[in-house]
Amino acid sequence: MSHIFLIGFMGAGKSTVGPHLSRLLGRPFVDLDDIIAAQQQRSIAQIFEDDGEDAFRGLETAALETLAEAAPSIVACGGGIVVSQASRARMRELGTVVYLRTTVAETFARISDRTSRPLLAGEDAAETAAALLGERSELYERTADLDIDTVGRKPADIARDIADRLVAECLIESRNLTVHVSVPGAEYDVMLGRGLLERVGELIAEVSSARRIALITDHTVGDLYGLTVEAKLVTAGFDVHPLSVAPGEGSKTWEVAGEVLEAVAELGLDRTDLIVALGGGVIGDLAGFIAATYLRGIDFVQLPTTLLAQVDSSVGGKTGVDLRAGKNLAGAFKQPVRVIADTMTLRTLTEDDWASGLAEIAKSAAIDGEAFMSWMEEHAEALRKRDADLAIEAISRSIAFKAQVVSADEREAGLRECLNYGHTFGHALEKVAGFGVYPHGIAVAEGMRFAIRLAVDAGSASRDLVMRQDQLLDRLGLTAIREPRNPAELLGAMKSDKKARAGAVRFVLISEPGVWECSAVEEDLVGDHLAAWSASKRGN
Ligand SMILES: NC(=O)c1ccc[n+]([C@@H]2O[C@H](COP(=O)([O-])OP(=O)(O)OC[C@H]3O[C@@H](n4cnc5c(N)ncnc54)[C@H](O)[C@@H]3O)[C@@H](O)[C@H]2O)c1
């Protein structure tokens, strides 16, 4: 069994980095202290108080033993585990050991409630902690295969660094590009790789015991990949019924959803059967909505074939259709049981649809933070030219980011709002121009340009950040659109957007990469910016 053990001093981030790494590598996360507390039916503090440290170290070694037969996992260990020679040896036998290096100052900064850590509570806490860290440092270093500096870094960035170095130093065979999503009531894997459609039958059979499958696609994707997918599903023993709609946003309607629902009902699918969505975001949203409503909900699998769908729409469970009044106004949360993203399908995308996906990646980068944003800046031209390895890297970063956000806030009660960056204006533009005139991502990129200018006046973004984002979008091939639109119509569309509250228009405003707020912006100010935006297009 090859586990990944996270060791290090208090506050090094073992239990916060662990879940991020778990999603990146598609392995479960366990906390060794939780195993011990469950086995002993006592808290760790109680065990220390009742039985003393030596006894606890013995329990740690015994808990490691229970992992010997477990599936490869990410294991957060207690800060003192390295004191025991037996535990050090067992960790090295059972997997790879990663040392999260920190300092006493960082530990104090990260642990706000020090009363829960007796060691850090006393007056001479800093000296005690420094002495203890001094004693243990050498043991951490000697035990670890990888030494990772965590000072001043975010858990998600540290996890990414660990994943990269595990691959680079051949400590895990190759990057396992399965990202795990966990929301209340649903757990699923997002699988990413080249040629996955070749294995689609077995990969779906792993998560579904359906007899019949309604394979929903659009005519373009159906012509390109429908037969392959159908053949693989039939070989795996499924009874497959392809249903195809016209390509594009025009199919994401109540009427088309009704027609497809009627077709599914005619096929007689029952609750144990499965919907499979093969296509871009339109097909994913439409088929997901059908899976959410047919028989009050049956399982569905996403096979995303656009860059946008692979990095964004296939993950997170938002499904729905557009109404005449606006985008995505009818829908349901419905998580897929698996997402299988074959990057080979991206080779047939048009330039516009490639750029559209890059826009959603740029959005994720701006919201995620400096590390992802700088990485995009470093590789913008290569991504525009579809460098295959960098594209996989960008997709996996975006999926991990989205998985992290939706795992924390499935229903958009707070954090998930960040994913709407660029969407208030973007959705209004799509509606006013007519759905389907601009690829969704192109409208979002224009929305990001609008939102960041607004953030200079309504928030605290700097002019430098405006330039920086403009340059990144330009270099990705997302040049600003040229046509003006009527400001009053755009404002009206924003006010009927589902993110508006009591008629007040809300925007995600960033002040620097990774720092954002979602707030209502005064209508007059929005109006001024809309007028300026439209005038700048007239000058083109
Ligand atoms: N549910 C969510 O969380 C979420 C998030 C972002 C966007 N969305 C939605 O996603 C939709 C946009 O998705 P999209 O841009 O993928 O649109 P899309 O599904 O319309 O695909 C764009 C075009 O690409 C074609 N296509 C798809 N895969 C192809 C391939 N491999 N090769 C060649 N052509 C291919 C399609 O036929 C279509 O013409 C919007 O409706 C948007 O609202 C949803």
The ligand as an SDF file (V2000), in Angstrom:
LIG
                    3D

 44 48  0  0  0  0  0  0  0  0999 V2000
  -23.4400   24.2220  -14.9680 N   0  0  0  0  0  0  0  0  0  0  0  0
  -22.4430   25.0260  -14.7590 C   0  0  0  0  0  0  0  0  0  0  0  0
  -21.8810   25.1030  -13.6680 O   0  0  0  0  0  0  0  0  0  0  0  0
  -21.9600   25.8910  -15.8990 C   0  0  0  0  0  0  0  0  0  0  0  0
  -20.7400   26.5760  -15.7950 C   0  0  0  0  0  0  0  0  0  0  0  0
  -20.2860   27.2990  -16.8820 C   0  0  0  0  0  0  0  0  0  0  0  0
  -21.0410   27.3360  -18.0490 C   0  0  0  0  0  0  0  0  0  0  0  0
  -22.2260   26.6760  -18.1030 N   0  0  0  0  0  0  0  0  0  0  0  0
  -23.0280   26.6840  -19.3420 C   0  0  0  0  0  0  0  0  0  0  0  0
  -22.2890   26.0270  -20.3540 O   0  0  0  0  0  0  0  0  0  0  0  0
  -22.7600   26.4830  -21.6090 C   0  0  0  0  0  0  0  0  0  0  0  0
  -21.5900   26.7530  -22.5170 C   0  0  0  0  0  0  0  0  0  0  0  0
  -20.8860   25.5620  -22.7090 O   0  0  0  0  0  0  0  0  0  0  0  0
  -20.0340   25.2980  -24.0330 P   0  0  0  0  0  0  0  0  0  0  0  0
  -19.2480   26.4940  -24.3530 O   0  0  0  0  0  0  0  0  0  0  0  0
  -19.3620   23.9920  -23.8620 O   0  0  0  0  0  0  0  0  0  0  0  0
  -21.1870   25.2600  -25.1280 O   0  0  0  0  0  0  0  0  0  0  0  0
  -21.7650   24.1320  -26.1090 P   0  0  0  0  0  0  0  0  0  0  0  0
  -22.1680   22.9350  -25.3570 O   0  0  0  0  0  0  0  0  0  0  0  0
  -22.8000   24.8140  -26.9060 O   0  0  0  0  0  0  0  0  0  0  0  0
  -20.5220   23.7640  -27.0200 O   0  0  0  0  0  0  0  0  0  0  0  0
  -20.0230   24.7340  -27.9020 C   0  0  0  0  0  0  0  0  0  0  0  0
  -19.9850   24.1980  -29.3460 C   0  0  0  0  0  0  0  0  0  0  0  0
  -18.9470   23.2410  -29.4440 O   0  0  0  0  0  0  0  0  0  0  0  0
  -19.4210   22.0510  -30.0820 C   0  0  0  0  0  0  0  0  0  0  0  0
  -18.6120   20.9720  -29.5540 N   0  0  0  0  0  0  0  0  0  0  0  0
  -18.6970   20.4110  -28.3270 C   0  0  0  0  0  0  0  0  0  0  0  0
  -17.6820   19.5490  -28.1600 N   0  0  0  0  0  0  0  0  0  0  0  0
  -16.9600   19.5480  -29.3070 C   0  0  0  0  0  0  0  0  0  0  0  0
  -15.7820   18.8830  -29.7300 C   0  0  0  0  0  0  0  0  0  0  0  0
  -15.1240   18.0680  -28.9150 N   0  0  0  0  0  0  0  0  0  0  0  0
  -15.3310   19.1420  -30.9750 N   0  0  0  0  0  0  0  0  0  0  0  0
  -15.9680   19.9990  -31.8000 C   0  0  0  0  0  0  0  0  0  0  0  0
  -17.0680   20.6750  -31.4370 N   0  0  0  0  0  0  0  0  0  0  0  0
  -17.5560   20.4550  -30.1990 C   0  0  0  0  0  0  0  0  0  0  0  0
  -20.8790   22.0190  -29.7740 C   0  0  0  0  0  0  0  0  0  0  0  0
  -21.5820   21.2470  -30.7140 O   0  0  0  0  0  0  0  0  0  0  0  0
  -21.2470   23.4940  -29.7890 C   0  0  0  0  0  0  0  0  0  0  0  0
  -21.5090   23.8740  -31.0990 O   0  0  0  0  0  0  0  0  0  0  0  0
  -23.5940   27.7090  -21.3440 C   0  0  0  0  0  0  0  0  0  0  0  0
  -24.9470   27.4000  -21.5020 O   0  0  0  0  0  0  0  0  0  0  0  0
  -23.2970   28.0460  -19.9010 C   0  0  0  0  0  0  0  0  0  0  0  0
  -24.3790   28.6770  -19.2600 O   0  0  0  0  0  0  0  0  0  0  0  0
  -22.6850   25.9450  -17.0660 C   0  0  0  0  0  0  0  0  0  0  0  0
  1  2  1  0
  2  3  2  0
  2  4  1  0
  4  5  1  0
  4 44  2  0
  5  6  2  0
  6  7  1  0
  7  8  2  0
  8  9  1  0
  8 44  1  0
  9 10  1  0
  9 42  1  0
 10 11  1  0
 11 12  1  0
 11 40  1  0
 12 13  1  0
 13 14  1  0
 14 15  2  0
 14 16  1  0
 14 17  1  0
 17 18  1  0
 18 19  2  0
 18 20  1  0
 18 21  1  0
 21 22  1  0
 22 23  1  0
 23 24  1  0
 23 38  1  0
 24 25  1  0
 25 26  1  0
 25 36  1  0
 26 27  1  0
 26 35  1  0
 27 28  2  0
 28 29  1  0
 29 30  1  0
 29 35  2  0
 30 31  1  0
 30 32  2  0
 32 33  1  0
 33 34  2  0
 34 35  1  0
 36 37  1  0
 36 38  1  0
 38 39  1  0
 40 41  1  0
 40 42  1  0
 42 43  1  0
M  CHG  2   8   1  16  -1
M  END
$$$$
